[in-house]
């Protein structure tokens, strides 16, 4: 029952929690809660995370949830009586729930991460430790538009192109090679960037990644000395985040990200 109690305590609006906790804990009243899920209006909207329309299918939803820390199993709370109250594999649960027109919550991490399906929408429920303030992200870009992401090309694309194809002095090529090797050794390669369907995703440094940002300025200088203009941009809204570690975030840009 931990999944069920923690889900209601974390994601249901405060004024309705006590009532729904009573419903869910009694087999005689449980269906009052589960049958309401198809048109549920009592979710605390602060913890709703929208899923891009192109990713609203079982496979992509499972991928998003696992990137956020979900394991292979979940707990189902649903008006589907065959699934309700059961621990079930996440992939199987999503196949049974997504697009079936029945209300459901799949709890992945009690009180922290879940997927919800109603008759009108599907979304992630996520509750994290809230940082002290908005997190500033930093990106270094060229004037060129990247063919995949449809936004301005990142500095590493330009740096590898210059290293491999540019007519530059050997000492600059060696310095550039050294800088890029440093990033290969110290900056994790985000798995989503190599996955099909994430071509539009772009990477941002976290502003507190001082070593990375300091090192990238060496790359900036080499590029600019060879006629490649580099701009530094910052944002507190990188878009729909699909990956995060201590140094960087990877996100699908939103309409407001590059304004």
CORNOR-V657409 format. One record per residue. RES is the residue in one small letter. SS is DSSP state (hx for helix, st for strand, lp for the rest). PHI is phi in whole degrees, -180 to 180 (999 if undefined). OMEGA is omega in radians with two decimals (none if undefined). Layout:
# CORNOR-V657409
res: {RES RES}
ss: {SS SS}
phi: {PHI PHI}
omega: {OMEGA OMEGA}
This chain:
# CORNOR-V657409
res: {x x x x x x x x x x x x x x x x x x x x x x x x x x x x x x x x x x x x x x x x x x x x x x x x x x x x x x x x x x x x x x x x x x x x x x x x x x x x x x x x x x x x x x x x x x x x x x x x x x x x x x x x x x x x x x x x x x x x x x x x x x x x x x x x x x x x x x x x x x x x x x x x x x x x x x x x x x x x x x x x x x x x x x x x x x x x x x x x x x x x x x x x x x x x x x x x x x x x x x x x x x x x x x x x x x x x x x x x x x x x x x x x x x x x x x x x x x x x x x x x x x x x x x x x x x x x x x x x x x x}
ss: {lp hx hx hx hx hx hx hx hx hx hx st lp hx hx hx hx hx hx hx hx hx hx hx lp lp lp lp lp hx hx hx hx hx lp lp hx hx hx lp lp lp st lp hx hx hx st st st lp lp hx hx hx lp lp hx hx hx hx hx hx hx hx hx hx lp lp lp lp lp st st st st st st lp lp lp lp lp lp lp lp st st st hx hx hx hx hx hx hx hx lp lp lp lp lp lp st st st st st st lp lp lp st st st st st lp lp lp lp st st st st st lp lp lp lp lp lp lp lp lp lp st st st st st st st st st lp lp lp lp lp lp st st st hx hx hx hx hx hx hx hx hx hx hx lp lp lp lp hx hx hx hx hx hx hx hx hx hx hx hx hx hx hx hx hx lp lp lp lp hx hx hx hx lp lp lp lp lp lp st st st st st st lp lp lp hx hx hx hx hx hx hx hx hx hx hx hx hx hx hx hx lp lp lp lp lp st st st st st lp lp lp lp st st st st st lp lp lp st st st st st lp lp lp lp lp lp lp}
phi: {999 -59 -55 -70 -63 -68 -62 -67 -64 -90 -117 -91 -56 -56 -69 -108 -61 -59 -63 -71 -63 -66 -61 -69 -88 -126 -59 -74 -117 -54 -66 -64 -83 -65 -73 -83 -65 -64 -130 -72 -124 -113 -77 -73 -66 -63 -110 -87 -119 -71 -106 -53 -52 -71 -112 -86 -137 -54 -65 -71 -64 -61 -63 -62 -63 -69 -64 -90 113 -66 -98 -79 -124 -144 -115 -95 -122 -158 -74 -75 -64 -73 -108 -56 79 -104 -88 -147 -62 -62 -64 -67 -62 -65 -62 -80 -104 -66 78 -93 76 -122 -69 -160 -123 -108 -85 -98 -128 -52 73 -124 -149 -155 -116 -128 -122 -123 -71 -105 -159 -138 -160 -94 -108 -141 -127 -118 -67 -84 -67 -62 -161 -57 -94 -85 -115 -128 -141 -109 -134 -105 -72 -77 -91 -72 -66 -88 -78 68 -125 -65 -59 -76 -65 -71 -60 -66 -67 -67 -65 -68 -61 -88 -124 -76 -90 -128 -59 -62 -68 -71 -63 -69 -66 -66 -59 -65 -64 -67 -65 -61 -66 -60 -88 -114 -112 -59 -87 -63 -54 -60 -68 -100 -96 -61 101 -109 -61 -85 -72 -129 -101 -132 -77 -74 -62 -83 -81 -60 -63 -66 -67 -63 -70 -68 -64 -63 -67 -56 -62 -65 -63 -67 -67 -110 82 -104 -73 -124 -117 -101 -123 -131 -158 -108 -135 -71 117 -84 -75 -114 -157 -155 -136 -71 -107 -155 -129 -120 -144 -79 -62 -96 -61 -94 -61 -107 -78}
omega: {-3.09 3.14 -3.04 3.13 -3.10 3.10 -3.13 -3.13 -3.05 -2.92 3.12 -3.13 -2.96 -3.05 -3.12 -3.02 -3.07 -3.13 -3.09 3.06 3.07 -3.13 -2.99 -3.07 -3.09 -3.10 -3.12 -3.09 -3.06 -3.09 3.05 3.09 -3.04 3.14 3.10 -3.03 -3.11 3.13 -2.99 -3.11 -3.03 3.03 3.03 -2.99 3.10 -3.03 3.08 3.08 -3.10 3.10 3.11 -3.09 -3.10 -3.09 -3.10 3.06 -3.02 -3.08 -3.11 3.10 3.09 3.14 3.11 -3.11 -3.13 3.05 3.12 3.04 -3.13 3.08 -3.07 -3.10 3.09 3.07 -3.05 2.98 -2.95 3.05 3.01 -3.02 3.12 -3.11 -2.98 3.08 -3.08 2.91 -2.99 3.12 -3.05 -3.11 3.13 -3.14 -3.13 3.10 -3.11 -2.99 -2.99 3.08 -3.10 3.06 3.13 -3.13 -3.13 2.93 3.04 -3.10 -3.11 3.04 -3.01 3.08 -3.10 -3.04 3.12 3.01 3.12 3.09 2.99 3.09 -3.04 -3.04 3.02 -3.04 3.06 2.96 -3.08 3.10 -3.10 2.97 -3.03 3.09 -3.06 -3.13 3.13 -3.11 -3.13 3.13 -3.03 3.11 3.09 -2.97 3.04 3.11 -3.06 3.07 3.12 -3.06 -3.10 -3.06 -3.12 3.03 -3.05 -3.03 3.11 -3.02 -3.07 3.05 3.13 -3.09 3.13 3.12 3.13 3.13 -3.02 -3.01 -3.02 3.06 -3.06 3.11 -3.08 -3.13 3.09 3.11 3.13 3.11 3.12 3.09 3.14 3.14 -3.12 3.08 3.10 3.12 3.09 -3.08 -2.99 -3.12 -3.13 3.05 -3.09 -3.14 -3.10 -3.09 3.13 -3.10 3.10 -3.14 -3.13 -3.08 -3.09 -3.11 3.11 -3.09 3.07 2.95 2.91 -3.05 3.14 3.12 -2.98 -3.11 -3.14 -3.09 3.09 -3.12 -3.08 3.11 3.06 3.09 3.12 -3.08 3.13 3.14 -3.11 3.09 3.12 2.98 3.14 -3.10 3.13 3.07 3.04 3.10 3.12 3.10 2.96 3.14 -3.11 -3.12 -3.12 -3.03 3.11 3.11 3.11 2.94 -3.03 -3.08 -2.89 2.95 3.02 -3.03 2.93 -3.11 3.01 -3.13 -3.08 -2.97 -3.02 3.08 none}
